[in-house]
């Protein structure tokens, strides 16, 4: 009888753990069934990002930028967020920043400019959530990425497809 009770408790606890894990995943990986996001527009000066369907604004978000927010990213470690038109080229469900969408920086021109100066253009620029570990404070704290709240990156991650254009204005 004792073995049966213990077995029942173990099975119940395992079931609860499984439910908790799938509930977390369900919140983190949302689904979206609305209009296609055709473009992402970012204004560094206004600290805003818009998800667009053609000319229609679907969503608007407040953003944080690199720790040196003014000017176009030119070199690795400069703390600037790129300016120009890029694409979403990858996604990271296991990001150190909740979830993240990769931006195709550096492009050919970015690489050529940095190399002509004898430097690296850097890379790994993402739209992402807050850090999983304690760090990243203030409005502009990233190394050049675009940050949003974790709740917002969950929504953005669901809405945006790879290949979506990202235009970053000064």
MIGUBA-945600 format. One record per residue: residue number from 1; residue in three letters; x, y, z of N, C-alpha, C, CB in turn. Coordinates in steps of 0.02 Angstrom, whole numbers, plus 50000, padded with zeros to 5 digits. Glycine has a CB too. Layout:
% MIGUBA-945600
resi/resn/nX/nY/nZ/caX/caY/caZ/cX/cY/cZ/cbX/cbY/cbZ
NUM/ALA/X/Y/Z/X/Y/Z/X/Y/Z/X/Y/Z
...
This chain:
% MIGUBA-945600
resi/resn/nX/nY/nZ/caX/caY/caZ/cX/cY/cZ/cbX/cbY/cbZ
1/UNK/50041/49940/50000/50000/50000/50000/50043/50063/50000/49954/50000/50060
2/UNK/50097/50061/50038/50141/50118/50042/50172/50134/49973/50196/50105/50093
3/UNK/50194/50083/49939/50223/50091/49873/50173/50124/49825/50247/50024/49845
4/UNK/50112/50104/49829/50059/50131/49786/50048/50205/49800/49994/50092/49795
5/UNK/50047/50224/49863/50038/50294/49881/50097/50336/49856/50031/50301/49957
6/UNK/50157/50311/49867/50216/50347/49844/50215/50353/49768/50280/50312/49867
7/UNK/50198/50300/49735/50194/50301/49662/50143/50352/49638/50175/50231/49634
8/UNK/50086/50355/49672/50034/50403/49653/50060/50475/49664/49970/50391/49695
9/UNK/50096/50486/49718/50123/50553/49731/50175/50572/49678/50155/50556/49801
10/UNK/50219/50526/49662/50270/50539/49611/50238/50554/49544/50319/50479/49605
11/UNK/50188/50515/49524/50154/50525/49460/50118/50593/49461/50103/50468/49447
12/UNK/50087/50611/49516/50053/50675/49521/50102/50733/49516/50014/50679/49588
13/UNK/50157/50729/49552/50208/50782/49549/50238/50788/49479/50263/50768/49600
14/UNK/50251/50733/49447/50278/50734/49379/50228/50767/49332/50294/50662/49355
15/UNK/50165/50751/49340/50113/50782/49299/50109/50857/49310/50046/50750/49314
16/UNK/50114/50879/49372/50112/50950/49387/50173/50986/49357/50110/50962/49463
17/UNK/50231/50955/49362/50292/50984/49334/50285/50990/49258/50354/50942/49352
18/UNK/50258/50940/49227/50248/50941/49155/50200/50995/49135/50224/50873/49130
19/UNK/50146/51003/49173/50096/51055/49160/50128/51124/49167/50036/51048/49207
20/UNK/50168/51134/49220/50200/51199/49231/50248/51216/49174/50238/51199/49298
21/UNK/50286/51166/49150/50332/51177/49095/50294/51195/49032/50375/51115/49084
22/UNK/50241/51159/49016/50204/51173/48955/50166/51239/48961/50157/51117/48938
23/UNK/50145/51258/49020/50112/51322/49030/50161/51379/49017/50082/51328/49101
24/UNK/50223/51372/49041/50275/51422/49028/50289/51427/48954/50339/51406/49067
25/UNK/50298/51371/48921/50311/51370/48849/50253/51401/48810/50325/51299/48824
26/UNK/50192/51387/48832/50134/51414/48797/50134/51491/48801/50069/51386/48827
27/UNK/50155/51519/48857/50155/51591/48863/50213/51621/48825/50159/51612/48936
28/UNK/50269/51588/48825/50329/51613/48792/50323/51609/48716/50390/51575/48815
29/UNK/50295/51554/48691/50289/51545/48619/50216/51554/48599/50314/51475/48598
30/UNK/50198/51615/48588/50130/51633/48571/50116/51618/48497/50116/51706/48586
31/UNK/50053/51620/48479/50033/51612/48410/50001/51676/48386/49984/51552/48401
32/UNK/50008/51689/48322/49980/51749/48291/49944/51729/48228/50036/51802/48276
33/UNK/49883/51755/48220/49842/51737/48162/49816/51798/48126/49784/51693/48184
34/UNK/49850/51856/48134/49828/51918/48102/49864/51930/48036/49840/51976/48149
35/UNK/49859/51992/48012/49892/52011/47949/49968/52000/47953/49877/52084/47931
36/UNK/49998/51984/47897/50070/51973/47894/50108/52038/47910/50091/51948/47823
37/UNK/50161/52032/47950/50205/52089/47962/50252/52093/47903/50245/52082/48031
38/UNK/50246/52147/47864/50287/52154/47804/50350/52194/47816/50247/52188/47749
39/UNK/50349/52236/47868/50406/52279/47883/50408/52294/47958/50403/52345/47843
40/UNK/50469/52305/47982/50480/52331/48049/50514/52398/48040/50523/52281/48094
41/UNK/50484/52451/48068/50513/52518/48065/50536/52537/48135/50462/52570/48036
42/UNK/50597/52563/48139/50625/52583/48203/50650/52655/48198/50683/52535/48225
43/UNK/50631/52696/48247/50657/52764/48254/50699/52765/48317/50599/52817/48257
44/UNK/50765/52771/48307/50810/52774/48365/50797/52837/48406/50884/52773/48342
45/UNK/50787/52893/48373/50776/52956/48408/50714/52954/48451/50772/53013/48358
46/UNK/50660/52925/48425/50596/52921/48462/50593/52861/48509/50538/52919/48414
47/UNK/50641/52815/48504/50642/52752/48543/50577/52714/48533/50653/52768/48618
48/UNK/50558/52706/48469/50496/52671/48451/50509/52622/48395/50441/52721/48430
49/UNK/50469/52568/48395/50470/52518/48342/50398/52503/48323/50508/52453/48365
50/UNK/50386/52499/48257/50320/52484/48232/50323/52420/48190/50292/52542/48191
51/UNK/50275/52376/48199/50266/52319/48154/50213/52340/48105/50245/52253/48194
52/UNK/50229/52333/48041/50186/52359/47988/50159/52303/47943/50226/52409/47945
53/UNK/50100/52314/47916/50072/52274/47862/50060/52324/47806/50005/52234/47883
54/UNK/50108/52327/47758/50105/52380/47708/50114/52447/47743/50039/52378/47668
55/UNK/50064/52491/47735/50067/52557/47768/50028/52558/47833/50040/52610/47721
56/UNK/49996/52502/47851/49956/52498/47912/49999/52478/47972/49899/52447/47902
57/UNK/49994/52517/48026/50030/52502/48087/49991/52449/48126/50040/52567/48131
58/UNK/50024/52392/48138/49993/52339/48177/50006/52346/48251/50017/52271/48153
59/UNK/50068/52362/48269/50088/52368/48339/50142/52421/48345/50112/52300/48368
60/UNK/50146/52450/48405/50198/52499/48420/50229/52480/48487/50170/52573/48422
61/UNK/50296/52487/48493/50333/52468/48554/50383/52522/48572/50368/52400/48545
62/UNK/50395/52529/48637/50451/52569/48662/50513/52524/48660/50437/52597/48735
63/UNK/50570/52553/48643/50631/52513/48635/50689/52544/48674/50649/52506/48561
64/UNK/50739/52503/48688/50804/52525/48712/50854/52509/48657/50823/52490/48780
65/UNK/50911/52543/48658/50962/52536/48606/51029/52520/48636/50966/52601/48564
66/UNK/51080/52524/48594/51149/52514/48616/51169/52569/48664/51197/52512/48557
67/UNK/51222/52557/48703/51243/52605/48755/51271/52670/48726/51295/52573/48799
68/UNK/51284/52673/48661/51305/52735/48627/51256/52745/48569/51381/52731/48602
69/UNK/51195/52767/48583/51140/52762/48535/51144/52807/48473/51078/52777/48570
70/UNK/51183/52859/48474/51184/52905/48417/51234/52882/48365/51200/52976/48439
71/UNK/51212/52885/48301/51254/52866/48245/51248/52793/48227/51326/52882/48261
72/UNK/51271/52778/48167/51267/52711/48138/51323/52666/48165/51271/52714/48061
73/UNK/51307/52605/48180/51358/52556/48202/51410/52549/48147/51325/52487/48219
74/UNK/51474/52555/48166/51527/52548/48118/51576/52494/48135/51564/52613/48111
75/UNK/51588/52485/48201/51640/52439/48222/51616/52397/48282/51703/52476/48240
76/UNK/51645/52338/48287/51632/52295/48345/51649/52332/48409/51671/52229/48339
77/UNK/51603/52330/48457/51616/52360/48522/51600/52434/48528/51686/52350/48540
78/UNK/51575/52466/48474/51561/52538/48478/51496/52554/48515/51559/52567/48408
79/UNK/51456/52503/48531/51394/52515/48569/51338/52548/48531/51410/52556/48628
80/UNK/51346/52554/48465/51295/52588/48425/51248/52536/48394/51328/52630/48369
81/UNK/51187/52559/48381/51137/52518/48346/51141/52537/48273/51065/52529/48376
82/UNK/51142/52487/48227/51147/52503/48156/51090/52547/48132/51149/52438/48115
83/UNK/51102/52580/48075/51050/52618/48040/51049/52594/47968/51063/52695/48043
84/UNK/50990/52590/47939/50984/52566/47870/50931/52512/47866/51051/52541/47844
85/UNK/50931/52477/47809/50882/52425/47798/50916/52357/47799/50845/52435/47731
86/UNK/50888/52313/47839/50914/52245/47848/50855/52197/47845/50953/52238/47916
87/UNK/50866/52135/47862/50813/52085/47865/50818/52044/47930/50815/52038/47803
88/UNK/50763/52016/47951/50765/51967/48005/50793/51904/47973/50692/51955/48038
89/UNK/50849/51880/47998/50883/51823/47966/50890/51761/48009/50950/51843/47943
90/UNK/50867/51765/48072/50870/51706/48116/50830/51720/48179/50944/51687/48134
91/UNK/50815/51666/48215/50780/51674/48279/50814/51629/48330/50704/51657/48272
92/UNK/50813/51651/48392/50845/51613/48445/50795/51602/48503/50909/51649/48470
93/UNK/50766/51543/48507/50719/51529/48561/50755/51517/48628/50677/51468/48544
94/UNK/50822/51508/48625/50861/51495/48686/50907/51555/48702/50903/51432/48678
95/UNK/50885/51614/48684/50924/51674/48693/50940/51689/48767/50888/51733/48662
96/UNK/50996/51721/48779/51012/51746/48846/50967/51806/48863/51087/51766/48851
97/UNK/50925/51827/48815/50882/51885/48823/50809/51865/48809/50904/51942/48777
98/UNK/50786/51813/48841/50718/51786/48837/50705/51754/48769/50666/51841/48851
99/UNK/50695/51793/48718/50689/51771/48648/50723/51824/48606/50613/51760/48626
100/UNK/50746/51805/48546/50777/51857/48504/50769/51841/48430/50851/51863/48521
101/UNK/50766/51896/48391/50763/51893/48318/50825/51926/48290/50698/51927/48291
102/UNK/50863/51890/48249/50925/51917/48222/50914/51965/48165/50969/51861/48198
103/UNK/50955/52017/48163/50953/52067/48109/51016/52056/48067/50951/52141/48138
104/UNK/51009/52060/48001/51062/52042/47954/51121/52090/47952/51033/52036/47886
105/UNK/51133/52128/48003/51194/52168/48008/51253/52122/48023/51187/52224/48063
106/UNK/51310/52130/47991/51329/52182/47944/51312/52162/47872/51403/52197/47950
107/UNK/51295/52212/47831/51287/52198/47760/51353/52211/47724/51230/52244/47729
108/UNK/51353/52204/47659/51415/52211/47620/51449/52279/47632/51400/52202/47545
109/UNK/51409/52333/47632/51437/52400/47642/51466/52408/47712/51384/52453/47630
110/UNK/51432/52380/47763/51457/52384/47832/51525/52350/47838/51406/52353/47880
111/UNK/51531/52291/47807/51593/52253/47810/51649/52291/47774/51584/52183/47779
112/UNK/51634/52317/47714/51684/52353/47675/51710/52415/47713/51655/52374/47607
113/UNK/51665/52453/47743/51685/52512/47780/51730/52494/47839/51624/52551/47806
114/UNK/51710/52445/47878/51750/52426/47937/51818/52401/47915/51713/52371/47978
115/UNK/51820/52359/47864/51885/52332/47841/51930/52387/47814/51874/52279/47786
116/UNK/51900/52438/47781/51942/52493/47755/51973/52532/47812/51899/52540/47710
117/UNK/51945/52526/47871/51972/52559/47931/52015/52511/47972/51916/52587/47974
118/UNK/52023/52449/47947/52063/52400/47982/52029/52371/48043/52128/52430/48001
119/UNK/51962/52372/48044/51925/52349/48102/51872/52298/48082/51893/52407/48139
120/UNK/51842/52267/48132/51786/52221/48123/51720/52260/48129/51789/52162/48174
121/UNK/51670/52244/48087/51606/52278/48093/51564/52255/48152/51566/52269/48030
122/UNK/51584/52199/48182/51542/52170/48235/51485/52130/48204/51515/52225/48283
123/UNK/51439/52111/48245/51382/52072/48221/51338/52052/48279/51405/52009/48183
124/UNK/51298/52000/48270/51253/51977/48322/51208/52033/48347/51292/51947/48380
125/UNK/51176/52068/48301/51128/52120/48319/51059/52088/48318/51133/52182/48270
126/UNK/51022/52098/48372/50956/52066/48380/50904/52115/48406/50961/52007/48428
127/UNK/50841/52097/48395/50785/52125/48432/50772/52074/48486/50720/52139/48386
128/UNK/50775/52094/48549/50769/52044/48602/50736/52072/48664/50838/52018/48620
129/UNK/50722/52026/48711/50692/52044/48775/50745/52063/48826/50649/51987/48801
130/UNK/50727/52058/48888/50771/52075/48943/50819/52017/48957/50731/52093/49007
131/UNK/50877/52032/48987/50925/51978/49001/50899/51928/49052/50991/52008/49026
132/UNK/50917/51865/49041/50897/51812/49088/50934/51818/49154/50909/51743/49057
133/UNK/50994/51847/49151/51034/51858/49212/51029/51932/49229/51108/51836/49203
134/UNK/51044/51949/49290/51038/52019/49312/51092/52062/49279/51045/52023/49389
135/UNK/51070/52105/49235/51112/52156/49202/51066/52195/49156/51172/52123/49162
136/UNK/51092/52242/49121/51052/52279/49074/51004/52328/49106/51015/52232/49031
137/UNK/51031/52382/49131/50988/52432/49161/50991/52497/49122/51008/52443/49234
138/UNK/50942/52539/49132/50938/52603/49097/50905/52594/49030/51008/52632/49089
139/UNK/50891/52649/48996/50855/52645/48933/50897/52616/48876/50831/52713/48914
140/UNK/50961/52630/48874/51005/52607/48820/51063/52569/48850/51031/52668/48776
141/UNK/51057/52504/48853/51105/52464/48889/51136/52408/48847/51073/52434/48949
142/UNK/51110/52396/48786/51135/52339/48747/51201/52356/48714/51083/52318/48694
143/UNK/51231/52307/48681/51294/52318/48645/51280/52341/48573/51336/52253/48644
144/UNK/51218/52357/48557/51199/52381/48490/51133/52352/48467/51253/52363/48441
145/UNK/51102/52311/48508/51038/52279/48491/50980/52326/48506/51030/52214/48530
146/UNK/50920/52302/48491/50858/52336/48506/50823/52294/48559/50812/52346/48442
147/UNK/50809/52323/48618/50777/52285/48671/50706/52308/48682/50818/52291/48736
148/UNK/50664/52260/48701/50595/52272/48719/50580/52230/48782/50545/52253/48659
149/UNK/50521/52237/48809/50503/52196/48868/50496/52123/48847/50438/52222/48900
150/UNK/50500/52079/48894/50491/52007/48879/50422/51993/48850/50503/51965/48942
151/UNK/50372/52025/48877/50303/52016/48852/50299/52038/48779/50252/52055/48895
152/UNK/50333/52093/48762/50330/52117/48694/50371/52073/48646/50357/52188/48691
153/UNK/50429/52048/48667/50467/52005/48622/50430/51940/48608/50537/51989/48650
154/UNK/50391/51917/48656/50349/51857/48643/50300/51870/48587/50312/51835/48707
155/UNK/50269/51929/48588/50221/51948/48536/50256/51958/48469/50183/52012/48557
156/UNK/50311/51995/48470/50350/52008/48409/50375/51943/48378/50409/52056/48424
157/UNK/50402/51899/48419/50429/51835/48397/50375/51795/48360/50456/51794/48458
158/UNK/50314/51798/48384/50258/51761/48353/50236/51795/48288/50199/51756/48401
159/UNK/50240/51860/48285/50212/51897/48228/50260/51903/48169/50193/51965/48250
160/UNK/50325/51904/48181/50374/51920/48130/50405/51856/48101/50429/51966/48158
161/UNK/50408/51853/48036/50439/51796/48001/50510/51812/47981/50398/51776/47939
162/UNK/50551/51760/47972/50617/51770/47943/50609/51801/47874/50657/51702/47940
163/UNK/50654/51847/47857/50651/51881/47792/50616/51948/47796/50615/51837/47743
164/UNK/50582/51963/47851/50548/52028/47858/50599/52085/47857/50505/52030/47924
165/UNK/50583/52138/47820/50627/52196/47817/50625/52234/47883/50606/52243/47759
166/UNK/50684/52258/47903/50692/52299/47962/50728/52364/47940/50733/52262/48019
167/UNK/50694/52421/47947/50724/52484/47930/50734/52524/47994/50680/52524/47879
168/UNK/50797/52542/48006/50816/52577/48068/50837/52648/48048/50874/52539/48105
169/UNK/50797/52695/48073/50809/52766/48059/50847/52797/48118/50743/52805/48047
170/UNK/50887/52849/48104/50923/52883/48158/50876/52909/48212/50964/52941/48131
